Amino acid sequence: MMSHMTAYKSNPTLIKTNTDVPLTIAVTAVNENGEKVDKFIACERPLTVYLNWQPIVTLMTLGARAEALSLGYLKNQGFISDINKLESVIVDWDVNSAAILTSEKVENLEKKLSEKTVTTGCGQGTVYGDFMTGLDDIALPTPQLKQSMIYSLLKNISAYNETYKNAGAVHGCGLCQDDQIVGFVEDVGRHNAVDTLAGEMWLNQDNGNNKLFYTTGRLTSEMVIKVAKMGIPVVLSRSGATQMGLELAQKLGITMIARAKGRHFLIYNGAENVEFDALT
């Protein structure tokens, strides 16, 4: 049976089947003492994304917010851009698919699909030919951050990562404003998590200028580009950064903070935007 999903500020027809797909399942394992223990592991399922009924990509995902993931992926890859021409999103877990229908003219689709690059995304990520398009037009604001706010945010975000705490094997990404988390998602790949938040921001027509993006994953070129396309000037990671990720952060004016946990962090770009008000 079909059921309508949560309404967004932008109001395409959103239809979904089997809305309560499980994020974890119970299993029995044997520990280091030879004892049987009841544990949970993260679910992983394929989701084939269709654009006007043409298959674009198959993503491996937890499946929690498949409509936002699909839209965020297509927008970040440059396949669609006009929220007003979005007609419907149909997520059907009976056949593991998400179909996005739009009246927007999608030009050179076959050419875009042929120009793809395998990325460093968890498992295997793919970006297409138009992924880098529009970067020169991005103008991000200069943020003003405080060391104390970063510490407070890291403390607050420790209350999230529910699937990770229960089962491990996932990454988490958060959309933050000051030290508050306004959106959080976990998935088996960090690129899925950022695409999901990008899709929800797009549907809600949310501005990223006053936001900070948090991720448990490493800051690669793909992650930095997606954050820039979301209009967010600050990225904060529990993990490290890559050389190309740093170069793009410098080019795009993104304040990049990595290895952030507890009261430790490293600012790789934009240190001049941080007030050190909590020195010990």
NORBELJO-V907070 format. One record per backbone hydrogen bond with DSSP energy under -0.5 kcal/mol. CO is the residue of the C=O (numbers start at 1). NH is the residue of the N-H. E is the energy in kcal/mol with one decimal. If there is no record, write none. Layout:
BEGIN
CO:NH:E + CO:NH:E
END
This chain:
BEGIN
3:16:-1.8 + 12:14:-0.6 + 13:15:-0.6 + 13:89:-2.7 + 14:5:-1.3 + 15:91:-2.9 + 16:3:-1.7 + 18:21:-0.6 + 23:43:-2.9 + 25:41:-2.2 + 27:39:-2.9 + 29:37:-3.0 + 31:34:-2.3 + 35:31:-2.8 + 37:29:-2.8 + 37:39:-0.5 + 39:27:-3.1 + 41:25:-2.2 + 45:61:-2.6 + 47:49:-0.6 + 47:59:-2.9 + 48:50:-0.5 + 48:98:-2.5 + 49:56:-3.2 + 49:57:-1.0 + 50:52:-0.5 + 50:100:-2.9 + 51:54:-1.6 + 53:55:-0.5 + 54:51:-2.7 + 57:49:-3.2 + 57:59:-0.5 + 59:47:-2.5 + 59:61:-0.6 + 61:45:-2.5 + 63:66:-0.6 + 65:69:-2.3 + 66:70:-2.5 + 67:71:-2.0 + 68:72:-2.9 + 69:73:-2.4 + 70:74:-2.3 + 71:75:-2.5 + 72:76:-2.7 + 73:77:-2.0 + 74:79:-2.3 + 74:80:-1.0 + 75:78:-1.3 + 81:83:-0.8 + 82:85:-1.3 + 83:86:-1.0 + 85:103:-2.4 + 87:13:-2.4 + 88:101:-2.8 + 89:15:-2.9 + 89:91:-0.6 + 90:92:-0.6 + 90:99:-2.8 + 91:17:-2.1 + 91:93:-0.5 + 92:95:-1.0 + 92:97:-2.1 + 96:48:-2.5 + 97:92:-2.9 + 98:50:-3.1 + 98:100:-0.6 + 99:90:-2.5 + 99:101:-0.5 + 100:52:-3.2 + 101:87:-2.5 + 101:88:-1.7 + 104:106:-0.6 + 105:107:-0.8 + 106:109:-0.5 + 108:112:-2.4 + 109:113:-2.4 + 110:114:-1.4 + 111:115:-1.0 + 112:115:-0.7 + 112:129:-1.0 + 114:116:-1.0 + 115:129:-1.0 + 117:127:-2.3 + 119:125:-0.6 + 122:124:-1.2 + 125:119:-2.4 + 127:117:-2.9 + 128:131:-2.2 + 130:133:-1.0 + 132:135:-1.5 + 134:137:-1.1 + 135:138:-1.4 + 141:143:-0.7 + 145:275:-2.8 + 146:150:-1.9 + 147:151:-2.1 + 148:152:-2.1 + 149:153:-2.7 + 150:154:-2.5 + 151:155:-1.8 + 152:156:-2.4 + 153:157:-2.7 + 154:158:-0.7 + 155:158:-0.6 + 156:159:-1.5 + 157:160:-1.8 + 161:165:-2.5 + 162:166:-1.8 + 163:167:-3.2 + 163:168:-0.9 + 164:168:-1.2 + 166:40:-0.6 + 171:187:-2.3 + 172:216:-2.2 + 173:185:-2.4 + 174:176:-0.6 + 174:214:-2.9 + 175:182:-2.7 + 175:183:-1.4 + 176:212:-2.5 + 177:180:-2.1 + 180:177:-2.6 + 180:182:-0.7 + 183:175:-3.3 + 185:173:-2.6 + 187:171:-3.2 + 189:193:-1.7 + 190:194:-2.2 + 191:195:-1.9 + 192:196:-2.2 + 193:197:-1.9 + 194:198:-2.3 + 195:199:-2.5 + 196:200:-2.1 + 197:201:-2.5 + 198:202:-2.2 + 199:203:-2.5 + 200:204:-2.0 + 201:206:-2.6 + 202:205:-1.0 + 203:10:-2.8 + 208:211:-2.0 + 212:176:-2.9 + 212:214:-0.5 + 213:236:-3.1 + 214:174:-2.8 + 215:238:-2.1 + 217:239:-0.6 + 218:220:-1.2 + 219:242:-2.1 + 220:224:-2.3 + 221:225:-2.5 + 222:226:-2.1 + 223:227:-2.2 + 224:228:-2.3 + 225:229:-2.4 + 226:230:-1.2 + 227:232:-2.0 + 228:231:-1.8 + 233:255:-2.8 + 234:213:-2.6 + 235:257:-2.7 + 236:215:-2.2 + 237:260:-2.7 + 239:259:-3.4 + 240:219:-2.9 + 242:246:-2.4 + 243:247:-2.3 + 244:248:-2.2 + 245:249:-2.1 + 246:250:-2.5 + 247:251:-2.1 + 248:252:-2.8 + 249:253:-1.2 + 249:254:-2.4 + 254:256:-0.6 + 255:235:-2.6 + 255:257:-0.6 + 256:268:-2.3 + 256:269:-1.4 + 257:237:-2.5 + 258:266:-2.6 + 259:261:-0.7 + 261:264:-1.6 + 264:261:-2.1 + 266:258:-2.9 + 266:268:-0.7 + 269:256:-1.6 + 270:273:-2.1 + 271:274:-1.7 + 273:145:-2.9 + 274:276:-0.6 + 275:147:-3.0 + 275:277:-1.6
END
